[in-house]
């Protein structure tokens, strides 16, 4: 008699409390990591990288540009990933924007080595994005595109995110000193490594 293969357990559904906790915690992780990047004069990829460039050039808060530049991406999110994902992602973007704008009033880095900021800030952002993605949310931009490609095409969201981030950061050679670009690349790799290792098809069953 041939032994039967045990059925895989059905994905466990997240409660509204689970989603709310992940939304707040993930957004705060991302905001703290972005604050460290901004303090060290670093960049990251995607919409956040463009927002950093606009902030450095104008002197206006990063959070303002991050929120405004993220808005058009929600059109793709609405039609491709659904209203629930879009609403949760909009909340995450709004929270990250607000927290990064308020951060200088409540968080101060008297001594923050840029290399430490790139690695530690990158890990914080990566874990924050991971928490959001596992609860069907995002912080906009390439993150939403990567999530859609994983769901629709089976591509690893982490690898897509890492590739796009590296391209954006390397393009910064035209506007930043080489040392800051190198530190930004390390940060992008730190973010992408967390996602590539922990967020890929079949790795996580929660919905």
ROSE-4610 file (N, C-alpha, C; in Angstrom, 1 decimal, always signed):
// ROSE-4610
residu = [X/X/X/X/X/X/X/X/X/X/X/X/X/X/X/X/X/X/X/X/X/X/X/X/X/X/X/X/X/X/X/X/X/X/X/X/X/X/X/X/X/X/X/X/X/X/X/X/X/X/X/X/X/X/X/X/X/X/X/X/X/X/X/X/X/X/X/X/X/X/X/X/X/X/X/X/X/X/X/X/X/X/X/X/X/X/X/X/X/X/X/X/X/X/X/X/X/X/X/X/X/X/X/X/X/X/X/X/X/X/X/X/X/X/X/X/X/X/X/X/X/X/X/X/X/X/X/X/X/X/X/X/X/X/X/X/X/X/X/X/X/X/X/X/X/X/X/X/X/X/X/X/X/X/X/X/X/X/X/X/X/X/X/X/X/X/X/X/X/X/X/X/X/X/X/X/X/X/X/X/X/X/X/X/X/X/X/X/X/X/X/X/X/X/X/X/X/X/X/X/X/X/X/X/X/X/X/X/X/X/X/X/X/X/X/X/X/X/X/X/X/X/X/X/X/X/X/X/X/X/X/X/X/X/X/X/X/X/X/X/X/X/X/X/X/X/X/X/X/X/X/X/X/X/X/X/X/X/X/X/X/X/X/X/X/X/X/X/X/X/X/X/X/X/X/X/X/X/X/X/X/X/X/X/X/X/X/X/X/X/X/X/X/X/X/X/X/X/X/X/X/X/X/X/X/X/X/X/X/X/X/X/X/X/X/X/X/X/X/X/X/X/X/X/X/X/X/X/X/X/X/X/X/X/X/X/X/X/X/X/X/X/X/X/X/X/X/X/X/X/X/X/X/X/X/X/X/X/X/X/X/X/X/X/X/X/X/X/X/X/X/X/X/X/X/X/X/X/X/X/X/X/X/X/X/X/X/X/X/X/X/X/X/X/X/X/X/X/X/X/X/X/X/X/X/X/X/X/X/X/X/X/X/X/X/X/X/X/X/X/X/X/X/X/X/X/X/X/X/X/X/X/X/X/X/X/X/X/X/X/X/X/X/X/X/X/X/X/X/X/X/X/X/X/X/X/X/X/X/X/X/X/X/X/X/X/X/X/X/X/X/X/X/X/X/X/X/X/X/X/X/X/X/X/X/X/X/X/X/X/X/X/X/X/X/X/X/X/X/X/X/X/X/X/X/X/X/X/X/X/X/X/X/X/X/X/X/X/X/X/X/X/X/X/X/X/X/X/X/X/X/X/X/X/X/X/X/X/X/X/X/X/X/X/X/X/X/X/X/X/X/X/X/X/X/X/X/X/X/X/X/X/X/X/X/X/X/X/X/X/X/X/X/X/X/X/X/X/X/X/X/X/X/X/X/X/X/X/X/X/X/X/X/X/X/X/X/X/X/X/X/X/X/X/X/X/X/X/X/X/X/X/X/X/X/X/X/X/X/X/X]
num = [1/1/1/2/2/2/3/3/3/4/4/4/5/5/5/6/6/6/7/7/7/8/8/8/9/9/9/10/10/10/11/11/11/12/12/12/13/13/13/14/14/14/15/15/15/16/16/16/17/17/17/18/18/18/19/19/19/20/20/20/21/21/21/22/22/22/23/23/23/24/24/24/25/25/25/26/26/26/27/27/27/28/28/28/29/29/29/30/30/30/31/31/31/32/32/32/33/33/33/34/34/34/35/35/35/36/36/36/37/37/37/38/38/38/39/39/39/40/40/40/41/41/41/42/42/42/43/43/43/44/44/44/45/45/45/46/46/46/47/47/47/48/48/48/49/49/49/50/50/50/51/51/51/52/52/52/53/53/53/54/54/54/55/55/55/56/56/56/57/57/57/58/58/58/59/59/59/60/60/60/61/61/61/62/62/62/63/63/63/64/64/64/65/65/65/66/66/66/67/67/67/68/68/68/69/69/69/70/70/70/71/71/71/72/72/72/73/73/73/74/74/74/75/75/75/76/76/76/77/77/77/78/78/78/79/79/79/80/80/80/81/81/81/82/82/82/83/83/83/84/84/84/85/85/85/86/86/86/87/87/87/88/88/88/89/89/89/90/90/90/91/91/91/92/92/92/93/93/93/94/94/94/95/95/95/96/96/96/97/97/97/98/98/98/99/99/99/100/100/100/101/101/101/102/102/102/103/103/103/104/104/104/105/105/105/106/106/106/107/107/107/108/108/108/109/109/109/110/110/110/111/111/111/112/112/112/113/113/113/114/114/114/115/115/115/116/116/116/117/117/117/118/118/118/119/119/119/120/120/120/121/121/121/122/122/122/123/123/123/124/124/124/125/125/125/126/126/126/127/127/127/128/128/128/129/129/129/130/130/130/131/131/131/132/132/132/133/133/133/134/134/134/135/135/135/136/136/136/137/137/137/138/138/138/139/139/139/140/140/140/141/141/141/142/142/142/143/143/143/144/144/144/145/145/145/146/146/146/147/147/147/148/148/148/149/149/149/150/150/150/151/151/151/152/152/152/153/153/153/154/154/154/155/155/155/156/156/156/157/157/157/158/158/158/159/159/159/160/160/160/161/161/161/162/162/162/163/163/163/164/164/164/165/165/165/166/166/166/167/167/167/168/168/168/169/169/169/170/170/170/171/171/171/172/172/172/173/173/173/174/174/174/175/175/175/176/176/176/177/177/177/178/178/178/179/179/179/180/180/180/181/181/181/182/182/182/183/183/183/184/184/184/185/185/185/186/186/186/187/187/187/188/188/188/189/189/189/190/190/190/191/191/191/192/192/192/193/193/193/194/194/194/195/195/195/196/196/196/197/197/197/198/198/198/199/199/199/200/200/200/201/201/201/202/202/202/203/203/203/204/204/204/205/205/205/206/206/206/207/207/207]
x = [+0.8/+0.0/+0.9/+0.7/+1.5/+1.2/+2.1/+1.8/+1.4/+0.4/-0.1/+0.8/+0.9/+1.6/+0.7/+1.2/+0.3/+0.0/-1.2/-1.6/-0.9/-0.5/+0.0/-1.0/-0.7/-1.7/-2.2/-3.4/-4.0/-3.4/-3.1/-2.6/-3.4/-2.8/-3.5/-3.9/-5.1/-5.5/-5.1/-4.7/-4.3/-5.6/-5.7/-6.8/-6.5/-7.5/-7.4/-6.3/-6.2/-5.2/-3.8/-3.7/-2.4/-1.9/-2.9/-2.5/-2.2/-3.0/-2.7/-1.4/-1.1/+0.2/+1.4/+1.3/+2.3/+2.5/+1.3/+1.4/+2.1/+1.8/+2.5/+3.9/+4.2/+5.6/+6.5/+6.0/+6.8/+7.0/+6.0/+6.2/+7.2/+7.2/+8.1/+9.6/+9.7/+11.0/+11.6/+10.7/+11.1/+11.5/+10.6/+10.9/+12.2/+12.5/+13.7/+14.9/+14.8/+15.9/+16.1/+15.0/+15.1/+15.7/+15.4/+15.9/+17.4/+17.9/+19.3/+20.0/+19.4/+19.9/+20.0/+18.9/+18.9/+20.0/+20.2/+21.1/+22.6/+22.8/+24.1/+24.3/+23.3/+23.3/+23.3/+22.7/+22.7/+21.4/+21.4/+20.3/+19.8/+18.6/+18.1/+17.5/+16.9/+16.4/+14.9/+14.4/+13.0/+12.5/+11.3/+10.7/+11.4/+11.8/+12.4/+13.7/+14.5/+15.7/+15.5/+14.5/+14.1/+13.7/+13.0/+12.5/+13.7/+14.7/+15.9/+16.6/+16.8/+17.5/+16.7/+15.4/+14.6/+14.8/+14.8/+15.0/+16.3/+17.4/+18.8/+18.9/+18.2/+18.4/+17.6/+16.4/+15.5/+15.6/+16.0/+16.0/+14.7/+13.7/+12.4/+12.4/+11.4/+11.4/+11.3/+12.1/+12.0/+10.6/+9.9/+8.5/+7.5/+7.7/+6.8/+6.9/+8.2/+8.4/+8.0/+8.3/+8.0/+6.5/+5.7/+4.3/+3.8/+4.2/+3.8/+4.2/+5.4/+5.9/+5.3/+4.8/+4.2/+2.8/+2.1/+0.7/+0.4/+1.1/+0.8/+0.9/+1.7/+1.9/+0.7/-0.1/-1.3/-2.4/-2.2/-3.1/-2.9/-1.6/-1.2/-1.7/-1.5/-1.8/-3.3/-4.1/-5.6/-6.1/-5.6/-6.1/-5.4/-4.2/-3.5/-3.5/-3.5/-3.4/-4.6/-5.6/-6.8/-6.9/-8.2/-8.4/-7.8/-7.9/-7.4/-5.9/-5.1/-3.7/-3.4/-4.2/-3.9/-4.2/-5.3/-5.6/-4.5/-4.1/-3.1/-1.8/-1.5/-0.2/-0.2/-1.4/-1.5/-1.3/-1.9/-1.7/-0.2/+0.5/+1.9/+2.7/+2.5/+3.2/+3.0/+1.7/+1.4/+2.1/+2.1/+2.8/+4.3/+4.9/+6.3/+6.7/+5.9/+6.1/+6.0/+4.9/+4.8/+5.9/+6.3/+7.3/+8.7/+9.0/+10.3/+10.4/+9.2/+9.1/+9.3/+8.7/+8.7/+10.0/+10.7/+11.8/+12.9/+13.3/+14.3/+14.0/+12.7/+12.2/+12.3/+12.4/+12.4/+13.6/+14.3/+15.4/+16.6/+17.7/+19.0/+20.1/+21.0/+22.1/+23.4/+23.9/+25.1/+26.3/+26.4/+27.5/+26.9/+26.9/+26.4/+27.3/+28.1/+29.0/+28.2/+28.5/+27.7/+27.7/+28.8/+28.8/+27.8/+27.8/+26.9/+25.4/+25.2/+23.9/+23.4/+24.3/+24.0/+23.5/+24.3/+23.9/+22.8/+22.8/+21.8/+20.5/+20.6/+19.4/+18.8/+19.7/+19.2/+18.5/+19.0/+18.3/+17.0/+16.9/+15.7/+14.6/+15.0/+14.1/+13.6/+14.6/+14.3/+13.3/+13.5/+12.6/+11.2/+11.2/+10.0/+9.2/+9.9/+9.2/+8.7/+9.5/+9.1/+7.8/+7.7/+6.5/+5.3/+5.5/+4.4/+3.9/+4.9/+4.6/+3.9/+4.3/+3.7/+2.3/+1.9/+0.5/-0.2/+0.3/-0.4/-0.4/+0.7/+0.8/+2.2/+2.5/+3.7/+3.9/+5.1/+5.3/+5.5/+4.7/+4.7/+5.8/+5.8/+6.9/+7.2/+8.5/+9.0/+8.5/+8.3/+7.9/+6.5/+5.6/+4.3/+4.5/+5.4/+5.7/+6.3/+7.2/+7.8/+6.8/+5.9/+4.9/+4.0/+3.6/+2.7/+3.4/+4.7/+5.4/+5.6/+5.7/+5.8/+4.4/+3.4/+2.0/+1.6/+1.9/+1.4/+2.4/+3.7/+4.6/+5.5/+5.5/+6.3/+7.7/+8.0/+9.4/+9.6/+10.8/+11.1/+11.0/+10.1/+10.0/+11.3/+12.0/+13.2/+14.3/+14.4/+15.4/+15.0/+13.7/+13.3/+13.7/+13.3/+13.6/+15.1/+15.9/+17.4/+17.9/+17.5/+18.0/+17.7/+16.4/+16.0/+16.7/+16.8/+17.5/+18.9/+19.6/+21.0/+21.2/+20.3/+20.3/+20.1/+19.1/+18.9/+20.0/+20.6/+21.7/+22.9/+23.2/+24.4/+24.2/+23.0/+22.8/+23.1/+23.2/+23.6/+25.0/+25.8/+27.2/+27.3/+26.2/+26.2/+25.9/+25.4/+25.0/+25.7/+26.3/+26.9/+28.3/+29.1/+30.5/+30.5/+31.6/+31.7/+31.5/+32.1/+32.0/+30.6/+29.8/+28.4/+27.6/+27.9/+27.3/+27.6/+28.9/+29.3/+28.5/+28.4/+27.6/+26.2/+25.6/+24.2/+24.0/+25.0/+24.9/+24.9/+25.7/+25.7/+24.3/+23.7/+22.4/+21.4/+21.4/+20.5/+20.6/+21.9/+22.1/+21.6/+21.7/+21.2/+19.7/+19.0/+17.6/+17.2/+17.8/+17.4/+17.7/+18.8/+19.2/+18.1/+17.6/+16.5/+15.3/+14.9/+13.7/+14.0/+15.1/+15.4/+15.5/+16.0/+16.1/+14.8/+14.0/+12.8/+11.4/+11.4/+10.1/+10.2/+9.8/+9.8/+8.7/+8.2/+7.1/+7.2/+6.2/+6.2/+6.9/+7.5/+8.3/+7.4/+6.3/+5.5/+4.0/+3.2/+1.9/+0.8/+1.2/+0.1/-0.5/-1.8/-2.5/-3.3]
y = [-1.2/+0.0/+1.2/+2.1/+3.3/+4.3/+4.8/+5.8/+7.1/+7.8/+9.0/+10.2/+11.2/+12.4/+13.3/+13.7/+14.6/+15.9/+16.3/+17.6/+18.8/+19.8/+21.0/+21.8/+22.3/+23.1/+24.3/+24.6/+25.8/+27.0/+28.1/+29.3/+29.9/+30.3/+30.9/+32.4/+32.8/+34.1/+35.1/+36.3/+37.3/+38.0/+38.3/+39.1/+40.5/+41.4/+42.8/+43.3/+42.7/+43.1/+42.8/+41.6/+41.2/+42.2/+42.5/+43.5/+44.8/+45.3/+46.6/+46.7/+45.7/+45.6/+45.6/+44.8/+44.7/+46.0/+46.7/+47.9/+49.0/+49.1/+50.1/+49.7/+48.5/+48.1/+48.2/+47.7/+47.7/+49.1/+50.0/+51.4/+52.1/+51.8/+52.5/+52.0/+50.7/+50.2/+50.9/+51.0/+51.6/+53.1/+53.8/+55.2/+55.4/+54.5/+54.7/+54.4/+53.4/+53.1/+54.3/+54.8/+56.0/+57.2/+57.4/+58.5/+58.4/+57.2/+56.9/+57.2/+56.8/+57.0/+58.5/+59.2/+60.7/+61.4/+61.0/+61.6/+61.4/+60.3/+60.0/+60.4/+61.0/+61.5/+60.4/+59.3/+58.2/+58.1/+57.3/+57.0/+55.6/+55.4/+54.0/+53.9/+52.8/+52.7/+53.1/+53.0/+53.3/+54.7/+54.8/+56.1/+56.8/+56.0/+56.6/+57.3/+56.7/+57.3/+58.6/+58.7/+59.9/+61.0/+60.5/+61.4/+62.0/+61.1/+61.6/+62.6/+62.4/+63.4/+64.7/+64.7/+65.9/+66.6/+65.8/+66.4/+67.1/+66.4/+66.9/+68.2/+68.2/+69.4/+70.6/+70.3/+71.4/+71.8/+70.9/+71.2/+70.9/+70.5/+70.1/+68.7/+68.4/+67.0/+65.9/+64.8/+63.6/+63.1/+63.1/+62.5/+63.2/+64.5/+65.2/+64.6/+64.5/+64.0/+62.5/+61.7/+60.3/+60.1/+60.9/+60.7/+61.1/+62.3/+62.7/+61.8/+61.4/+60.5/+59.1/+58.7/+57.4/+57.3/+58.5/+58.5/+57.8/+58.1/+57.5/+56.0/+55.4/+54.0/+53.3/+54.0/+53.3/+53.0/+53.6/+53.3/+51.8/+51.5/+50.1/+49.2/+49.6/+48.8/+48.5/+49.5/+49.4/+48.3/+48.4/+47.5/+46.2/+46.1/+44.8/+44.0/+44.7/+44.0/+44.2/+45.1/+45.1/+46.3/+46.6/+47.7/+47.5/+46.3/+46.0/+46.3/+45.8/+46.0/+47.5/+48.2/+49.6/+50.4/+50.2/+51.0/+50.8/+49.5/+49.2/+49.9/+49.8/+50.4/+51.9/+52.5/+54.0/+54.4/+53.6/+53.9/+53.8/+52.8/+52.6/+53.8/+54.2/+55.3/+56.6/+56.8/+58.0/+58.0/+56.8/+56.7/+56.9/+56.3/+56.5/+57.9/+58.6/+60.0/+60.9/+60.6/+61.4/+61.2/+59.9/+59.6/+60.2/+60.1/+60.6/+62.1/+62.8/+64.2/+64.6/+63.9/+64.2/+63.7/+62.7/+62.1/+63.1/+64.1/+65.0/+65.7/+65.7/+66.4/+65.4/+64.1/+63.1/+62.2/+62.1/+61.2/+62.0/+61.8/+62.5/+61.5/+61.6/+60.8/+61.7/+61.7/+62.5/+62.0/+60.6/+60.0/+58.8/+58.9/+57.8/+57.6/+56.6/+56.3/+55.9/+56.5/+56.2/+54.7/+54.0/+52.6/+51.8/+52.2/+51.6/+51.9/+53.2/+53.6/+52.8/+52.5/+51.8/+50.4/+49.7/+48.3/+48.2/+48.9/+48.9/+49.5/+50.6/+51.2/+50.3/+49.7/+48.8/+47.6/+47.0/+45.9/+46.3/+47.5/+48.0/+48.1/+48.8/+48.9/+47.6/+46.7/+45.3/+44.6/+44.6/+43.9/+44.6/+45.9/+46.7/+46.3/+46.3/+45.9/+44.5/+43.6/+42.2/+42.0/+42.8/+42.7/+43.2/+44.3/+44.8/+43.8/+43.3/+42.4/+41.2/+40.6/+39.4/+39.7/+40.9/+41.2/+42.0/+41.7/+42.2/+43.8/+44.4/+45.8/+46.2/+47.4/+47.9/+49.4/+49.9/+51.3/+52.0/+51.4/+52.1/+51.8/+52.4/+52.4/+51.0/+50.7/+49.5/+48.3/+48.6/+47.5/+46.9/+47.8/+47.3/+46.6/+47.1/+46.4/+45.0/+44.9/+43.7/+42.7/+43.2/+42.3/+41.8/+42.6/+42.2/+41.1/+41.3/+40.4/+39.0/+39.1/+37.8/+37.1/+37.8/+37.2/+36.7/+37.5/+37.3/+36.4/+36.6/+35.9/+34.9/+34.9/+34.0/+34.5/+35.7/+36.2/+36.5/+36.4/+36.7/+38.2/+38.7/+40.1/+40.7/+40.0/+40.5/+40.7/+39.8/+39.9/+41.1/+41.2/+42.3/+43.7/+43.7/+44.9/+45.2/+44.2/+44.4/+44.9/+44.3/+44.7/+46.2/+46.5/+47.9/+48.9/+48.6/+49.5/+49.7/+48.7/+48.8/+49.7/+49.6/+50.4/+51.9/+52.2/+53.5/+54.1/+53.3/+53.8/+54.1/+53.2/+53.3/+54.6/+54.9/+56.1/+57.4/+57.3/+58.4/+58.9/+58.1/+58.5/+59.9/+60.3/+61.6/+62.7/+62.4/+63.5/+63.4/+62.3/+62.1/+61.7/+62.0/+61.5/+60.0/+59.4/+57.9/+57.2/+57.8/+57.1/+57.0/+58.0/+58.0/+57.0/+56.9/+56.0/+54.5/+54.3/+53.0/+52.6/+53.5/+53.3/+53.0/+53.8/+53.6/+52.2/+51.7/+50.4/+49.3/+49.5/+48.6/+48.5/+49.7/+49.8/+49.1/+49.3/+48.6/+47.1/+46.6/+45.2/+44.6/+45.4/+45.0/+44.9/+45.8/+45.8/+44.5/+44.4/+43.4/+42.0/+41.8/+40.5/+40.0/+40.9/+40.5/+40.0/+40.8/+40.4/+39.1/+39.0/+37.9/+36.6/+36.6/+35.4/+35.0/+36.0/+35.7/+35.9/+36.5/+36.8/+36.3/+35.1/+34.5/+33.5/+33.1/+32.2/+30.9/+30.6/+29.3/+29.4/+30.5/+30.6/+30.9/+31.6/+32.1/+31.8/+31.3/+30.8/+31.8/+32.8/+33.6/+34.5/+34.8/+35.6/+36.7]
z = [+0.0/+0.0/+0.0/-0.9/-1.1/+0.0/+0.7/+1.8/+1.1/+1.7/+1.1/+1.6/+0.8/+1.2/+2.0/+3.2/+4.1/+3.4/+3.5/+2.9/+3.7/+2.9/+3.5/+4.3/+5.4/+6.2/+5.4/+5.6/+5.0/+5.6/+4.8/+5.3/+6.4/+7.5/+8.6/+8.3/+8.5/+8.2/+9.3/+9.0/+10.0/+10.4/+11.7/+12.2/+12.0/+12.2/+12.0/+13.0/+14.2/+15.2/+14.7/+14.1/+13.5/+12.5/+11.6/+10.5/+11.0/+12.0/+12.5/+13.2/+14.0/+14.7/+13.7/+12.7/+11.7/+10.9/+10.6/+9.9/+10.7/+12.0/+12.8/+13.1/+13.4/+13.7/+12.5/+11.4/+10.1/+9.7/+9.7/+9.3/+10.2/+11.5/+12.4/+12.2/+11.9/+11.5/+10.3/+9.2/+8.0/+8.3/+9.0/+9.3/+10.0/+11.0/+11.7/+10.8/+10.0/+9.0/+8.1/+7.5/+6.6/+7.3/+8.6/+9.4/+9.5/+9.7/+9.8/+8.5/+7.4/+6.0/+5.8/+6.1/+5.9/+6.7/+8.0/+8.8/+8.3/+7.7/+7.1/+5.7/+5.1/+3.7/+2.7/+3.0/+2.1/+1.2/+0.3/-0.6/-0.5/-1.0/-1.1/-2.5/-2.9/-4.2/-4.3/-5.5/-5.8/-5.5/-5.1/-4.8/-3.7/-2.7/-1.5/-1.9/-2.9/-3.3/-4.0/-4.9/-5.5/-4.5/-3.5/-2.4/-1.7/-1.4/-0.7/-1.6/-2.8/-3.7/-3.7/-3.8/-3.8/-2.4/-1.4/+0.0/+0.1/-0.3/-0.2/-1.1/-2.2/-3.1/-2.6/-2.0/-1.6/-0.2/+0.7/+2.1/+2.8/+2.0/+2.5/+3.1/+3.9/+4.6/+3.6/+3.8/+3.0/+3.0/+4.1/+4.2/+3.3/+3.0/+2.1/+0.7/+0.2/-1.2/-1.2/-0.2/-0.2/-0.4/+0.3/+0.3/-1.1/-1.6/-2.9/-4.1/-4.1/-5.1/-5.1/-4.0/-3.9/-4.4/-4.4/-4.8/-6.1/-7.2/-8.5/-8.5/-7.7/-7.7/-7.2/-6.4/-5.9/-6.9/-8.1/-9.2/-9.6/-9.8/-10.1/-9.0/-7.7/-6.6/-6.6/-6.8/-6.8/-7.8/-9.0/-10.1/-10.1/-9.6/-9.7/-8.3/-7.2/-5.9/-5.0/-5.5/-4.8/-3.8/-3.4/-2.5/-1.1/-0.6/+0.8/+0.9/-0.1/-0.1/-0.3/-1.1/-1.4/-0.2/+0.5/+1.7/+2.8/+3.0/+4.0/+3.6/+2.4/+1.9/+2.0/+1.7/+1.8/+3.3/+4.2/+5.6/+6.0/+5.5/+5.8/+5.3/+4.0/+3.4/+4.3/+4.6/+5.4/+6.8/+7.4/+8.7/+8.6/+7.6/+7.4/+7.1/+6.3/+5.9/+7.2/+8.0/+9.2/+10.2/+10.4/+11.4/+11.0/+9.7/+9.3/+9.3/+9.2/+9.3/+10.7/+11.7/+13.1/+13.8/+13.1/+13.8/+14.3/+13.5/+14.1/+15.4/+15.7/+17.0/+18.2/+17.9/+19.0/+18.9/+17.8/+17.7/+17.3/+18.0/+17.6/+17.6/+16.6/+16.5/+16.6/+17.8/+18.1/+17.4/+17.3/+16.5/+15.8/+14.5/+13.7/+12.5/+12.5/+11.4/+10.2/+9.0/+7.8/+7.5/+7.7/+7.4/+8.3/+9.6/+10.5/+10.1/+9.7/+9.3/+8.1/+7.2/+6.0/+6.3/+7.2/+7.5/+8.4/+9.6/+10.6/+10.0/+9.4/+8.8/+7.7/+6.9/+5.9/+6.5/+7.5/+8.2/+8.8/+9.4/+9.9/+8.8/+7.7/+6.6/+6.1/+5.9/+5.4/+6.2/+7.6/+8.4/+8.5/+8.4/+8.3/+7.1/+5.9/+4.7/+4.8/+5.4/+5.5/+6.3/+7.4/+8.2/+7.4/+6.7/+5.9/+4.8/+4.0/+2.9/+3.4/+4.6/+5.1/+5.6/+5.7/+6.0/+4.9/+3.7/+2.5/+2.5/+2.7/+2.7/+2.1/+1.9/+1.3/+1.7/+1.3/+1.4/+0.1/-0.9/-2.2/-3.1/-4.3/-5.2/-5.7/-5.8/-6.3/-5.5/-4.2/-3.3/-3.8/-4.2/-4.7/-6.0/-6.9/-8.2/-7.9/-6.9/-6.6/-6.1/-5.2/-4.6/-5.7/-6.7/-7.8/-8.7/-9.0/-9.8/-9.1/-7.8/-7.0/-7.1/-6.9/-6.9/-8.3/-9.3/-10.7/-11.5/-11.3/-12.1/-11.4/-10.0/-9.3/-9.0/-9.4/-9.2/-7.7/-7.2/-5.8/-5.6/-4.7/-4.4/-3.9/-3.1/-2.5/-3.6/-4.6/-5.6/-6.6/-6.9/-7.7/-7.0/-5.7/-4.9/-4.9/-4.7/-4.6/-6.0/-7.1/-8.4/-8.7/-8.5/-8.8/-7.9/-6.6/-5.6/-6.0/-6.4/-6.8/-8.0/-9.0/-10.2/-9.8/-9.0/-8.6/-7.8/-6.9/-6.1/-6.9/-7.8/-8.7/-9.6/-10.0/-10.7/-10.0/-8.6/-7.8/-7.9/-8.7/-8.9/-9.6/-10.2/-10.9/-9.9/-8.7/-7.8/-6.4/-6.1/-4.7/-4.8/-3.8/-3.8/-3.8/-4.4/-4.5/-3.2/-2.1/-0.8/-0.3/-0.5/-0.1/-0.9/-2.2/-3.1/-2.6/-2.3/-1.9/-0.6/+0.3/+1.6/+1.3/+0.3/-0.1/-0.7/-1.5/-2.1/-1.0/+0.0/+1.2/+1.8/+2.0/+2.5/+1.7/+0.4/-0.5/-0.5/-0.4/-0.3/+1.0/+2.1/+3.4/+3.4/+2.7/+2.6/+1.8/+0.6/-0.3/+0.2/+1.0/+1.6/+2.5/+3.4/+4.3/+3.5/+2.5/+1.7/+0.9/+0.2/-0.6/+0.2/+1.4/+2.2/+2.9/+3.1/+4.0/+3.3/+2.1/+1.4/+0.0/-0.2/-1.5/-1.6/-2.8/-2.9/-2.1/-1.4/-0.6/+0.7/+1.0/+2.3/+3.5/+3.2/+4.3/+4.0/+4.9/+4.6/+5.1/+5.9/+6.5/+5.4/+5.5/+4.5/+5.3]
